[in-house]
């Protein structure tokens, strides 16, 4: 993987979400033309809870359109009464960037990309929360996103720029070829007692601080945290 075309760039404003009417920016739409971005993300994009979303370590969210067929096969069967966001339209997962041909198996933590006229770096994977359940009208959605590893990822912005659909996402530098995002997700949610690998993850200099604290807590306690409240709300 060297160059991937950006299929869509998406932003959204904060709106009430689901039966709880929780403020959320997950409902995003594709923009026409090119849009600027800086260390806080795309111009005009909003987040409902800045404690958990947005900020410099989660400035831009990338979700592969490659995963949409998987989710459609799971939820759009005749016997499933699916009330949620359209699984055939880009933006269902609240992503800022959509592409085809690039998934968690092909990217690594710390990867540095040319994005349009700017430069970004993969800081961490998405940690799904209960708002995905509300978005899709499916109580198990966040847990399934986590368990399947189809999470997408976040970028921090190293150099601000502008980007639009049709622009290129080009790998400039791979700092940790042994740390694919798929491996990291497996370590955090499946191979959870591999403390030697967790130590290696913690020591990556470009790891997002929230993930570093997570690794340090798990190493110190020798136990895995309870994800239930975050996944179920």
Buried (B, 14 or more C-beta within 10 A) or exposed (E): BEEBEBBBBBBBEBBEBBEEEBEBBBBBEBBEEBBBBBEBBBEEBBBBBEEBBBBBBBBBBBBBBBBBEEBBEBBEEEEEEBEBBEBEEBBBBBBBBBBEEBBBEBBBBBBBBBBBBBBBBBBBBBBBBBBBBBBBBBEEBBBBBBBBBBBBBBBBBBBBBBBBBEBBBBBBEBBBEEBBBBBBBBBBBEEBEEEEBBEBBBEBEBBBEBBBEBBEEBEEEEEEEEBEEBBEB
